[in-house]
Amino acid sequence: MKTWQRSLMALIALLALFGGTAYAQAPGTPPVEFPYTGNRTAVWIVAQLHILFAGFILGAPIFVVISEWLGYRKQDPRYDRLAKEVTKVTVILYSMTALTGGLFIFVLLATYPQFTTWLINHFFIVFAVIYPLLFIGETFVLYMYFYTWDAWKGNKKARHIALGVLLNLIGSITLFVIDGPTSFMNTPVKAEGVSPVEFLATASIWDKMFNYSWMPLNMHRLVGNVTFGGFVAGLIAAYMYMGSTKDEERAYYDWMGFVGNMIGVGALLFLPFMGYLLAYELCDYDASICPYMMADQLSMFFEMQGAMIGLIFLASNYYIWLSMKRIEGVEKVRMTIIAPIVMIALPLVMTKVLTDYPAPDPKSLMFLLPMLLAPAILGRFIPITVSSRTVIKIGFLMVVVGNAIWLTPHGFAPTGAKLVAELELPSDWNFLALMPAKNSAAFTLVFVTVVNYIIYNRAVTQGTIVWGKIDYASQFVLIFLAFSAIWTMGLMGAVRSLLRKYFHTYNLLPDFTAESFTPTLAYSAWYITGITVVFYAVVSFAILVTLRASHPKEHASEGSPVPAGAK
Amino acid sequence: MGKAIVKIIVGLVIGAGLWVATMTFDFPPVFRWLFFGYAVLGTVVFLILDAPTMKVMSGGKALVSLLVFYAILCTVFISGASLWPQYDPEDEKGKIVKILKGKPNILDPWKADEVIARTKELDLKAKELTERIKALGATQAPAGQDAGAAAAVPASASGGDVLKIGEEQWQLQECYNCHKLKGEGGKKRGPELDNIGTLLPQEEIAKKILDPKSYKAEGFDAEYEKGKMPDKYKDLMELKDVQALASWLSTFKNTSVNTPKPIKMK
């Protein structure tokens, strides 16, 4: 796609935004009725697609610039190539973000004209000035970053990296700005003793932006986008690996898949805690949100989320396992016995500690920190070690245990009202369904993954990686990780949106349409899967167009095997 | 192959152990299956760990395997989500209609749709009455009656109706999510209310609903400080509904239940 075509697309998106706004201002415009899906689902589909593209184009540049910097610092051309290839895909998907963004505004205005106009009016300066300016600025910097790649190398590389940092800065501000109206719909400004409508009338734009869930949503999305970007980079690598015919190409894409997965998993480790922070703030805003999420209408959505996160952790650790297999000398790597002991004890001890000292009580850290640091500290004095293979296998056992704890519900009923004794956990075991147990499960998954990466790093320093010789199944693992991450994003996006219940803006602006109810998980799963497939199809097409078509011939020097020290 | 069989046997033994353990601790059957499922998952994981290396695929074969893999993923995710108990939206739809009935739509203050529908309805009634009057003869119409005057004066609801409305509000506002009553609902987020009628008069219960900071339940200091009870019902509920709910709650005077003592704060 040429520059003028991309610019035209961006222009269309902006026209859609302003044209749509003008359309909505026309008096007496009746809402459009979407056949088959209904209006709400139509908005959901377009919004979710837009968020997926936007998530990638905001998340990918973060690790792209880090990768470029690593390449510059280590003088390793693979990092630079990875960064450039991901940027190529980002540029195509940037156009798709603009296109779906424009479509989103059109659909929103056609289906909910009064509400959309109301929201735009409340955030007029954001929608009419700040967001378009940031969007134009980001477009300009992104294309400049991409097109100066080859020109700004050598002693100009630092300048190019600085441009990448600027791109990320604008991207992050754009995310934060658009999160304002989004989070406002969930947690509009309020004050004790004043009616929300009255308070809103006197609230400044900053009051509206800086609402309860704004910063937690920013953090959650920022980390989520990096995770997502990392896994999509893994997907790109998997496609290219599967399509490679030369050993050196396989070696490179094997390496790229590993790096993408490491970025994805690295950010994923923080995601459960960011999600917890967001949920905590939402519950703090209005305690009735909590039971709606965890015990009532959306409880099974969270069960599904638990299943997905569990699968993602299993798959990412399995990828490390497969990666270890291609390291020569891995059998020599050993680790202190304290590490597997802590792994096994962690769910039990942490559940007990968090029950007695619920988060965020700092006393819980007095018990947990020494325990988590024990392998590093006590391991120096206790000479008993076990093989890396044993540690990883115990880790897998604990990932399954962690998944089991996370997944075990209080009862097999969609709502508390329908819960009967035959479907409920015995009262003595109800702790398995409470937050301390769920948090300890999440922490176990994170701890095991960190230990596995430490083992991997030791294996790398002590052995030799044979890039390109990884088990072919690993490519399916990378594809699975990307697919599952996107699916989970769709699921949690639906949850965040549904938390508004029968309101457009929670407790402030009721949705009087017949569609303002909580849909079933099965219904949602169909649409989430459909959205994921469409997104996947577009991304796959973008990868084929940008990378397969311009198959590099100049990168012939990255053959395998590569000495471990050069990772 | 031998190792795989050993793993399957170990998995089955663990599964059976979990089944027996859950039976011993009186877990319902559905949980026994769930725990057995965890053992199966663990077995599958350990079988995959030592599975033989997959052969490299290329060209059409790789493409087909990829498409099949996607089809499997879609099927597994959709069927996995469908296997969980499903919430019935019909339960909520009726509630939402009741809650929103009569609520002002600030986006459409003139209620254009409602006004048009009401106008049509009244127009039809007027036509019908005109025809009836014509049939009876205009002279027989009662003297002094103002045809345009509104005749409907809402009859005051009887005591039984008020209690019924109060109970309905308990359900609609989902108070049961935090408060236990008649042994149902509540997750210790809020106090159990079976004896609230003894401790607070109806007007004070209404006051607490409208202004959650007006009273603090004894032993619920942290919840009070954090403002756990949402300060939203004065905006979301009609005053008559709040009074009906308070009236219904004031009938609960079960002294055998330890409802915490309300402490006046305002």
Boltz contact constraints between the chains, C-beta under 6 A:
constraints:
  - contact:
      token1: [A, 114]
      token2: [B, 107]
      max_distance: 6.0
  - contact:
      token1: [A, 118]
      token2: [B, 107]
      max_distance: 6.0
  - contact:
      token1: [A, 195]
      token2: [B, 235]
      max_distance: 6.0
  - contact:
      token1: [A, 242]
      token2: [B, 62]
      max_distance: 6.0
  - contact:
      token1: [A, 286]
      token2: [B, 230]
      max_distance: 6.0
  - contact:
      token1: [A, 287]
      token2: [B, 228]
      max_distance: 6.0
  - contact:
      token1: [A, 287]
      token2: [B, 230]
      max_distance: 6.0
  - contact:
      token1: [A, 288]
      token2: [B, 230]
      max_distance: 6.0
  - contact:
      token1: [A, 291]
      token2: [B, 177]
      max_distance: 6.0
  - contact:
      token1: [A, 297]
      token2: [B, 87]
      max_distance: 6.0
  - contact:
      token1: [A, 300]
      token2: [B, 84]
      max_distance: 6.0
  - contact:
      token1: [A, 303]
      token2: [B, 84]
      max_distance: 6.0
  - contact:
      token1: [A, 304]
      token2: [B, 81]
      max_distance: 6.0
  - contact:
      token1: [A, 396]
      token2: [B, 45]
      max_distance: 6.0
  - contact:
      token1: [A, 400]
      token2: [B, 41]
      max_distance: 6.0
  - contact:
      token1: [A, 400]
      token2: [B, 42]
      max_distance: 6.0
  - contact:
      token1: [A, 400]
      token2: [B, 45]
      max_distance: 6.0
  - contact:
      token1: [A, 404]
      token2: [B, 38]
      max_distance: 6.0
  - contact:
      token1: [A, 412]
      token2: [B, 30]
      max_distance: 6.0
  - contact:
      token1: [A, 412]
      token2: [B, 85]
      max_distance: 6.0
  - contact:
      token1: [A, 413]
      token2: [B, 85]
      max_distance: 6.0
  - contact:
      token1: [A, 414]
      token2: [B, 85]
      max_distance: 6.0
  - contact:
      token1: [A, 414]
      token2: [B, 86]
      max_distance: 6.0
  - contact:
      token1: [A, 414]
      token2: [B, 87]
      max_distance: 6.0
  - contact:
      token1: [A, 422]
      token2: [B, 28]
      max_distance: 6.0
  - contact:
      token1: [A, 426]
      token2: [B, 26]
      max_distance: 6.0
  - contact:
      token1: [A, 426]
      token2: [B, 27]
      max_distance: 6.0
  - contact:
      token1: [A, 471]
      token2: [B, 53]
      max_distance: 6.0
  - contact:
      token1: [A, 471]
      token2: [B, 54]
      max_distance: 6.0
  - contact:
      token1: [A, 472]
      token2: [B, 54]
      max_distance: 6.0
  - contact:
      token1: [A, 472]
      token2: [B, 56]
      max_distance: 6.0
  - contact:
      token1: [A, 473]
      token2: [B, 54]
      max_distance: 6.0
  - contact:
      token1: [A, 476]
      token2: [B, 69]
      max_distance: 6.0
  - contact:
      token1: [A, 483]
      token2: [B, 73]
      max_distance: 6.0
  - contact:
      token1: [A, 487]
      token2: [B, 77]
      max_distance: 6.0
  - contact:
      token1: [A, 502]
      token2: [B, 96]
      max_distance: 6.0
  - contact:
      token1: [A, 507]
      token2: [B, 232]
      max_distance: 6.0
  - contact:
      token1: [A, 510]
      token2: [B, 100]
      max_distance: 6.0
  - contact:
      token1: [A, 510]
      token2: [B, 103]
      max_distance: 6.0
  - contact:
      token1: [A, 512]
      token2: [B, 105]
      max_distance: 6.0
  - contact:
      token1: [A, 517]
      token2: [B, 89]
      max_distance: 6.0
  - contact:
      token1: [A, 517]
      token2: [B, 92]
      max_distance: 6.0
  - contact:
      token1: [A, 517]
      token2: [B, 93]
      max_distance: 6.0
  - contact:
      token1: [A, 518]
      token2: [B, 92]
      max_distance: 6.0
  - contact:
      token1: [A, 520]
      token2: [B, 86]
      max_distance: 6.0
  - contact:
      token1: [A, 520]
      token2: [B, 87]
      max_distance: 6.0
  - contact:
      token1: [A, 521]
      token2: [B, 81]
      max_distance: 6.0
  - contact:
      token1: [A, 521]
      token2: [B, 84]
      max_distance: 6.0
  - contact:
      token1: [A, 522]
      token2: [B, 81]
      max_distance: 6.0
  - contact:
      token1: [A, 522]
      token2: [B, 82]
      max_distance: 6.0
  - contact:
      token1: [A, 522]
      token2: [B, 86]
      max_distance: 6.0
  - contact:
      token1: [A, 525]
      token2: [B, 78]
      max_distance: 6.0
  - contact:
      token1: [A, 525]
      token2: [B, 81]
      max_distance: 6.0
  - contact:
      token1: [A, 529]
      token2: [B, 74]
      max_distance: 6.0
  - contact:
      token1: [A, 529]
      token2: [B, 77]
      max_distance: 6.0
  - contact:
      token1: [A, 529]
      token2: [B, 78]
      max_distance: 6.0
